[in-house]
């Protein structure tokens, strides 16, 4: 039976998220945009993040069996859409914790979980988690046999591990003070001799994940962990995805999260629901765009005798935007529901691709309705556009990663073209 009607509990989650966003996040951008640099804007976001933690939104990323309040993927998409309608920097900062926490929950030992999850369950402070995969040279093809592979290397030294290498674009990894997030899941390539990857070897067999925490950074030499640069991003202007460097960074042996050969599956799982989350982020941007453009078209005539909405050329574009937004939302819900039932890989990929590409088109079309006034930074549209443009590029780029993953599904023996649709 097909029914996209939300349950009472799902509507309650959506309403709570909408109330928090409209009351707390509505003023966030005005606060942090007054700062000149990405790092300063990120730190200005901290009080708003603290309120999100107190409201239980961080606990909502952790499933109930682990002590959190997290429910289904469908519920998460409802939360994400409402947050992204009002502020994407806070939303991305909050949601990116999920990649690091998911890795810990998937692969962590009982002791690791008990020790490291506590700050994220307390509803106090501003803890951050991060998954560090991307490197300056790019990682779209990092698992391709014969390639260079990861350049962040780990070697065994007694009971400890030593990390050398650089990471970039890992949201939250710097922490609020450039001394690291509370949890950093650092993806490395095992290499005792620091040599290039064997072209005949399976890259996944040497891939591992090490846990890096703030206390370890403090106990290492000052230059063992460095934030080389905060990237001044076009959109998401108050997030932190800096260029960081590990130099002879020592990690205790008990902080091995995923040993060589097991990390690939952990990373894949961490990103599995990411497609649905990007779909929800995209839908939030499209919904905010439609509401802003509709209000403008209803109240402005551009000097004419009737509102812009009364003109078919305008109303037709707004109709298209509304239909695209609903289509994106329903695909995202379908993908999330499939993930909740142990399926959904293909639909999550489709949601990521379809919704993120569509969000950019929706904002541009809305700007053509508003006209040159939409190019004014004081209007909501430039920020919506800059944030939308990031979505096809992040969370596994659409061209280099996500479409290639979907391509592999198509090429698999026994692939059923409509299996994910009707299962």
Secondary structure, 3 states (H helix, E strand, C coil): CCCCCCCHHHHHHHHHHHHHHHHCHHHHHHHHCCCCCHHHHHHHCHHHHHHHHHCCCCHHHCEHHHCCCECCHHHHHHHHHHHHHHCHHHHHHHHCHHHHHHHHHHHCCHHHHHHHCHHHHCCCCCCCEEEECCCCCCCCCCCCCCCCCCCCEEEEECCEEEEEEEECCCCCCCCCCCCCCCEEEEEEEECCCCCCCCCCCCHHHHEEEEEECHHHHHHCCCCCEEEEECCCCCCCCCCCCCEEEEEEEEECHHHEEECCCCHHHHHHHHHHCHHHHHHHHHHHHHHHHHHHHHHHHHHCCCCCCCCHHHCHHHHHHHHHHHHHHHHHHHHHHHHHHHHHCCCCHHHHHHHHHHHHHHHHHHHHHHHHHHHHHHHCCCCCHHHHHHHHHHHCCCCCCHHHHHHHHHHHHHHCCCCCCCHHHHC
